[in-house]
Amino acid sequence: MWQQAFSIQGHKPRIVFSTIEGNITVRTWEKKEIMVEAAEPIQGLRFEADTLFVSHYRSDVTAWVPRIKGLLFNYTNTQVTVERSTGTVSIERTGSVDIRNHTGRGFLDRIEGSVHLFQISDGVESTSIGGSLEAFELPSLRVLGSVGGSTTTRQCGQVALENIGGSLTATGIGDMLSCENIGGSIHIQDSPRAVINTPRAGGSATIEQVGTIRSVHVGGSLTLAGNITNEGPTSFFAGGSITYLLPANPHMTIQAHCGGNIRGSAVAQSRNNAATLIYGEGSSMLTLHAGGSITIHGNQVNR
């Protein structure tokens, strides 16, 4: 087994893996050193300004990187970047993580900083993430635990999350998006075939052009656009107002309950507090509860 260590001077070390054809494993220890292990010497090593570059190696690589608890600004943790590589990536308890253009799968464990993921062929599984999360063009993403900051996903197939401290923005979900609790706002759009399950959010929500969606409770206002489909009745609850832009040819019955008025271009007559609005055949059931007003727009009015 070949090993080489590099001493760290500051508190923000970094390791960058590039064009590795093998499994990459990153572990932490309480030493001010970055150490790499491999079956044979790695020729593509370069170390400068507390950053170790590891490149062009055709076998498995293990790295031990600093994670040293201190007081205030003395805390040391390592940033990890993996790019244009092949194999399984396993990273635990580091600072921020950036994985991009990777052929293989990623496993992350208790990442303390932010995570950026881009084009990872076999998806990513993770436990808790201390910072924000960005995931673009992944077939699957699963986070068991909490994301401390906000989460942004784009063009992902399946996304399963548990808790988000900040906001959730999701565009182009292919199959499924789920998240039990969201501290901030929700913005989901351009996911016409996706099953959406985001039951609770502390802030406002905008949900546009999704497939099937279950109940949603939001503390702020709620904006809906397009078809709202489900196997059974669907309910939306908002502490503020609700605005709904109907699809082109709606066939639904809306039970509306609010603290203010029920109005809009798709409402034949403005009402106060409660109304039953039938569009087309009225086949799907939708219940709206709002602390403020409910506004419904569209090219048809209720009958």
C-alpha positions as CSV (number, residue, x, y, z in Angstrom):
1,M,0.0,0.0,0.0
2,W,1.4,3.4,-1.1
3,Q,0.8,6.5,1.1
4,Q,1.8,10.2,1.0
5,A,0.9,12.9,3.4
6,F,0.8,16.7,3.1
7,S,0.8,19.2,6.0
8,I,-1.9,21.8,6.2
9,Q,-1.2,25.4,7.4
10,G,-4.7,27.0,7.4
11,H,-8.3,26.2,8.4
12,K,-9.8,25.6,4.9
13,P,-8.0,22.8,3.2
14,R,-9.3,21.3,0.0
15,I,-8.9,18.1,-2.0
16,V,-9.7,17.9,-5.7
17,F,-10.1,14.5,-7.6
18,S,-10.1,14.7,-11.4
19,T,-10.2,11.9,-14.0
20,I,-10.0,9.0,-11.5
21,E,-11.0,5.6,-12.8
22,G,-11.7,3.8,-9.6
23,N,-13.6,4.2,-6.3
24,I,-12.9,7.4,-4.3
25,T,-13.2,7.2,-0.5
26,V,-12.7,10.3,1.7
27,R,-12.5,10.0,5.5
28,T,-11.7,12.6,8.2
29,W,-9.2,12.6,11.1
30,E,-7.9,15.0,13.7
31,K,-4.5,15.7,12.0
32,K,-3.5,18.8,10.1
33,E,-2.6,16.6,7.2
34,I,-4.1,15.3,4.0
35,M,-3.0,11.7,3.3
36,V,-3.7,9.7,0.2
37,E,-3.5,5.9,-0.1
38,A,-3.5,3.8,-3.2
39,A,-2.1,0.5,-4.5
40,E,0.8,2.3,-6.2
41,P,2.2,5.8,-6.4
42,I,0.0,8.4,-8.0
43,Q,1.9,10.5,-10.5
44,G,-0.9,13.1,-10.9
45,L,-0.4,14.7,-7.5
46,R,0.0,18.5,-7.0
47,F,-0.1,20.3,-3.7
48,E,-0.3,24.1,-3.3
49,A,-1.9,26.6,-0.9
50,D,-3.5,23.8,1.3
51,T,-5.1,22.2,-1.8
52,L,-4.2,18.7,-3.0
53,F,-5.0,17.9,-6.6
54,V,-5.3,14.1,-7.4
55,S,-5.7,13.4,-11.1
56,H,-5.3,10.8,-13.9
57,Y,-5.2,7.6,-11.8
58,R,-6.7,4.2,-12.8
59,S,-7.5,2.5,-9.5
60,D,-9.1,3.1,-6.1
61,V,-8.0,6.1,-3.9
62,T,-8.6,6.7,-0.2
63,A,-7.9,10.1,1.3
64,W,-7.8,11.1,5.0
65,V,-8.5,14.8,5.4
66,P,-8.5,17.2,8.4
67,R,-11.6,17.7,10.6
68,I,-10.4,19.4,13.7
69,K,-12.8,20.9,16.3
70,G,-11.7,24.2,17.7
71,L,-13.1,27.5,19.1
72,L,-14.8,29.9,16.7
73,F,-12.4,30.6,13.7
74,N,-10.1,27.7,14.7
75,Y,-12.4,25.1,13.4
76,T,-10.9,23.2,10.4
77,N,-12.8,21.1,7.9
78,T,-12.0,20.1,4.3
79,Q,-13.7,20.9,1.0
80,V,-14.0,18.0,-1.4
81,T,-14.4,18.2,-5.2
82,V,-14.8,15.2,-7.6
83,E,-15.0,15.8,-11.3
84,R,-14.9,13.7,-14.5
85,S,-14.3,10.5,-12.7
86,T,-15.7,6.9,-12.7
87,G,-16.6,4.6,-9.8
88,T,-18.2,4.9,-6.4
89,V,-17.6,8.1,-4.4
90,S,-17.9,7.8,-0.6
91,I,-17.4,10.9,1.5
92,E,-18.0,11.3,5.3
93,R,-18.1,14.3,7.7
94,T,-16.3,16.8,5.5
95,G,-17.0,20.4,4.8
96,S,-18.6,21.3,1.4
97,V,-18.8,18.7,-1.3
98,D,-18.9,19.3,-5.1
99,I,-19.4,16.3,-7.4
100,R,-19.9,16.8,-11.2
101,N,-19.7,14.9,-14.5
102,H,-19.3,11.6,-12.6
103,T,-20.0,8.1,-13.9
104,G,-21.1,6.0,-10.9
105,R,-22.8,6.5,-7.6
106,G,-22.3,8.8,-4.7
107,F,-22.6,8.1,-0.9
108,L,-22.4,11.1,1.5
109,D,-22.5,10.8,5.3
110,R,-23.0,13.8,7.7
111,I,-21.7,16.5,5.4
112,E,-21.2,19.7,7.4
113,G,-21.1,22.2,4.6
114,S,-23.0,22.7,1.4
115,V,-23.4,20.0,-1.4
116,H,-23.4,20.6,-5.1
117,L,-24.2,17.6,-7.4
118,F,-24.2,17.7,-11.2
119,Q,-24.7,14.9,-13.7
120,I,-24.0,11.8,-11.6
121,S,-25.0,8.8,-13.6
122,D,-26.2,6.4,-10.9
123,G,-27.6,9.0,-8.4
124,V,-26.7,9.9,-4.8
125,E,-27.6,8.9,-1.3
126,S,-26.8,11.0,1.7
127,T,-27.4,11.4,5.4
128,S,-27.7,14.9,6.9
129,I,-26.3,18.0,5.2
130,G,-25.4,21.0,7.3
131,G,-25.6,23.6,4.5
132,S,-27.5,24.0,1.3
133,L,-28.1,21.4,-1.4
134,E,-28.1,21.7,-5.2
135,A,-28.7,18.7,-7.4
136,F,-28.9,19.0,-11.2
137,E,-29.5,16.2,-13.7
138,L,-29.5,13.1,-11.4
139,P,-31.6,10.0,-11.9
140,S,-32.2,9.7,-8.1
141,L,-31.4,11.6,-4.9
142,R,-32.2,10.5,-1.4
143,V,-31.3,12.3,1.8
144,L,-32.0,10.6,5.1
145,G,-32.0,13.3,7.7
146,S,-32.1,17.1,7.4
147,V,-30.7,19.7,5.0
148,G,-29.8,22.7,7.1
149,G,-30.2,25.3,4.3
150,S,-32.2,25.5,1.1
151,T,-32.5,22.8,-1.6
152,T,-32.6,23.3,-5.3
153,T,-33.1,20.5,-7.8
154,R,-33.3,20.6,-11.6
155,Q,-34.0,17.7,-14.1
156,C,-33.9,15.0,-11.5
157,G,-35.8,11.7,-11.8
158,Q,-36.6,10.8,-8.2
159,V,-36.0,13.0,-5.2
160,A,-36.7,11.8,-1.6
161,L,-36.0,14.2,1.3
162,E,-37.0,14.3,4.9
163,N,-36.5,17.8,6.3
164,I,-35.3,21.1,4.8
165,G,-34.5,24.1,7.0
166,G,-34.7,26.6,4.2
167,S,-36.7,26.7,0.9
168,L,-37.3,24.1,-1.8
169,T,-37.1,24.9,-5.5
170,A,-37.6,22.0,-7.9
171,T,-37.8,22.2,-11.7
172,G,-38.3,19.3,-14.1
173,I,-38.9,16.4,-11.7
174,G,-39.3,13.2,-13.8
175,D,-41.1,10.7,-11.5
176,M,-41.3,11.7,-7.8
177,L,-40.6,14.4,-5.3
178,S,-41.2,14.0,-1.5
179,C,-40.2,16.0,1.5
180,E,-41.9,15.8,4.9
181,N,-41.1,19.3,6.3
182,I,-39.9,22.5,4.7
183,G,-39.0,25.4,6.9
184,G,-39.2,28.0,4.1
185,S,-41.0,28.4,0.8
186,I,-41.8,25.9,-2.0
187,H,-41.5,26.5,-5.7
188,I,-42.2,23.4,-7.9
189,Q,-42.7,23.7,-11.7
190,D,-42.5,22.0,-15.1
191,S,-42.9,18.4,-13.7
192,P,-46.1,17.2,-15.5
193,R,-45.6,13.5,-14.9
194,A,-44.2,13.7,-11.4
195,V,-45.9,12.6,-8.1
196,I,-45.4,15.4,-5.6
197,N,-45.6,14.9,-1.9
198,T,-44.6,18.0,0.1
199,P,-47.1,18.1,2.9
200,R,-45.8,21.0,5.1
201,A,-44.0,24.3,4.5
202,G,-43.5,27.2,6.8
203,G,-43.5,29.8,4.1
204,S,-45.4,30.4,0.8
205,A,-45.7,27.9,-2.1
206,T,-45.9,28.1,-5.9
207,I,-46.8,24.9,-7.6
208,E,-47.1,24.9,-11.4
209,Q,-47.6,22.2,-14.0
210,V,-47.1,19.0,-11.9
211,G,-48.6,15.5,-12.2
212,T,-50.2,14.1,-9.1
213,I,-50.0,16.0,-5.9
214,R,-51.2,15.2,-2.4
215,S,-52.2,17.6,0.5
216,V,-50.1,20.7,1.1
217,H,-50.1,22.9,4.2
218,V,-48.3,26.2,4.0
219,G,-47.9,29.0,6.5
220,G,-48.0,31.7,3.9
221,S,-49.7,32.2,0.5
222,L,-50.2,29.5,-2.1
223,T,-50.2,29.8,-5.9
224,L,-51.4,26.9,-8.1
225,A,-51.4,26.5,-11.8
226,G,-52.5,23.7,-14.2
227,N,-54.0,20.3,-13.5
228,I,-54.3,19.1,-9.9
229,T,-54.8,15.3,-10.1
230,N,-54.9,12.5,-7.5
231,E,-56.5,9.2,-6.9
232,G,-58.8,10.7,-4.3
233,P,-59.8,14.1,-3.0
234,T,-57.0,16.7,-2.7
235,S,-56.7,19.4,-0.1
236,F,-54.6,22.6,0.1
237,F,-54.3,24.7,3.3
238,A,-52.7,28.2,3.4
239,G,-52.3,30.6,6.2
240,G,-52.5,33.4,3.7
241,S,-54.3,33.7,0.4
242,I,-54.7,31.1,-2.4
243,T,-54.5,31.9,-6.1
244,Y,-55.4,29.1,-8.6
245,L,-54.9,29.3,-12.4
246,L,-57.2,26.6,-13.9
247,P,-56.1,24.3,-16.8
248,A,-57.5,24.9,-20.2
249,N,-60.4,22.4,-19.9
250,P,-61.0,21.8,-16.2
251,H,-63.3,19.0,-14.9
252,M,-63.3,19.5,-11.2
253,T,-65.4,20.4,-8.2
254,I,-63.7,23.0,-5.9
255,Q,-64.8,23.3,-2.3
256,A,-63.5,26.7,-1.2
257,H,-63.3,27.9,2.4
258,C,-61.5,31.2,3.4
259,G,-61.4,34.1,5.7
260,G,-62.0,36.6,2.9
261,N,-63.6,36.6,-0.6
262,I,-63.8,33.9,-3.3
263,R,-63.3,35.7,-6.6
264,G,-61.5,35.8,-9.9
265,S,-62.2,35.5,-13.7
266,A,-63.3,31.9,-13.3
267,V,-65.8,32.6,-10.5
268,A,-69.3,33.5,-11.8
269,Q,-70.2,35.5,-8.7
270,S,-67.9,36.7,-5.9
271,R,-68.7,34.9,-2.6
272,N,-67.7,35.3,1.0
273,N,-66.1,32.6,3.2
274,A,-67.4,29.4,1.4
275,A,-68.5,28.2,-2.0
276,T,-68.8,25.0,-4.1
277,L,-67.5,25.7,-7.7
278,I,-68.1,23.1,-10.4
279,Y,-66.1,23.2,-13.7
280,G,-66.9,20.9,-16.7
281,E,-67.9,17.5,-15.5
282,G,-66.7,18.2,-12.0
283,S,-65.1,14.8,-11.8
284,S,-62.1,15.5,-9.6
285,M,-62.4,16.9,-6.0
286,L,-60.3,19.8,-4.8
287,T,-60.6,21.5,-1.4
288,L,-59.0,24.9,-0.7
289,H,-58.7,26.4,2.8
290,A,-57.2,29.9,3.1
291,G,-56.8,32.3,6.0
292,G,-57.1,35.1,3.5
293,S,-58.9,35.3,0.1
294,I,-59.2,32.7,-2.7
295,T,-58.8,33.8,-6.3
296,I,-59.5,31.5,-9.2
297,H,-58.6,32.5,-12.8
298,G,-59.2,30.7,-16.1
299,N,-61.0,30.7,-19.4
300,Q,-64.2,29.1,-18.0
301,V,-66.5,30.1,-15.1
302,N,-68.2,27.7,-12.7
303,R,-71.7,26.5,-13.4
